[in-house]
Amino acid sequence: MVYVSQQQPKQAASPMGDDTDFSVLLDPGLIRAARSIYTTYYEVHPELMQRPLGVAISRLTYRGKLIFSGKPVLLPQECFVPFSQIESDLYS
């Protein structure tokens, strides 16, 4: 019999100061869709000034939701687009 270890290799700490790692390269289409979701939310709710952490978005349908607190719990087909990637082109 062969046994496989269940331990995951330790990763370096992220620059965000917690153990979240969003350094994965994302599809530009996903970033555009996440930016569109954020822009639509901001246009509908201009009085709300809370900055989201990012957008949880489906890689299949490009539908997503803004995440405002905590670590996102993602479905297998979803990914997380951090707000830093969304805002990089918003103010250009």
C-alpha positions in Angstrom: 0.0 0.0 0.0 1.1 3.5 -0.7 0.1 6.4 1.6 0.0 10.0 0.5 0.5 12.8 2.9 -2.4 15.2 3.4 -0.1 18.1 4.4 0.0 21.2 2.1 3.4 22.9 1.6 3.6 26.2 3.5 3.3 29.3 1.4 5.0 32.6 1.9 3.0 35.3 3.6 1.1 37.6 1.2 1.7 41.4 1.1 -1.9 41.9 2.4 -0.7 40.9 5.9 -2.8 37.8 6.2 -2.6 34.3 4.8 -4.6 35.1 1.7 -2.8 34.5 -1.6 -4.3 36.1 -4.6 -1.1 36.2 -6.7 -2.7 33.9 -9.3 -2.8 35.4 -12.8 -6.4 36.1 -13.7 -8.1 36.1 -17.1 -8.5 39.7 -18.3 -12.1 39.0 -19.2 -12.7 38.1 -15.5 -11.1 41.3 -14.4 -13.3 43.3 -16.8 -16.4 41.5 -15.6 -15.5 42.1 -12.0 -14.9 45.8 -12.8 -18.3 45.9 -14.5 -20.0 44.3 -11.4 -18.3 46.9 -9.1 -19.2 49.8 -11.4 -22.8 48.8 -11.6 -23.0 48.5 -7.8 -21.4 51.9 -7.3 -23.8 53.5 -9.8 -26.8 52.0 -8.1 -25.6 52.7 -4.6 -23.5 55.9 -4.7 -24.3 56.8 -1.1 -22.5 53.6 0.2 -18.8 54.3 0.6 -17.6 51.0 1.9 -14.8 49.6 -0.2 -15.2 45.9 -1.1 -12.4 43.4 -0.7 -13.1 42.2 -4.2 -15.5 40.1 -6.3 -16.2 36.4 -6.2 -16.9 35.6 -9.8 -17.8 32.4 -11.8 -15.2 31.5 -14.4 -18.0 30.0 -16.5 -20.8 32.6 -16.4 -18.9 35.7 -15.4 -21.5 36.4 -12.8 -20.3 37.5 -9.4 -20.9 39.2 -6.1 -19.0 41.9 -4.2 -17.3 40.6 -1.0 -17.1 43.2 1.8 -15.8 41.2 4.8 -14.1 38.0 5.7 -12.4 35.4 3.5 -14.5 34.5 0.5 -15.8 30.9 0.4 -15.7 30.0 -3.3 -17.4 27.3 -5.3 -15.1 25.1 -7.5 -15.9 27.2 -10.6 -15.4 30.5 -8.9 -12.3 32.7 -8.4 -11.7 35.9 -6.4 -10.7 39.1 -8.0 -9.2 41.4 -5.4 -10.3 45.1 -5.4 -6.7 46.2 -6.1 -6.9 44.5 -9.5 -10.3 46.0 -10.2 -9.3 49.6 -9.2 -6.0 49.5 -11.1 -7.7 50.7 -14.3 -10.7 52.5 -12.8 -8.9 55.7 -12.2 -6.7 55.7 -15.2 
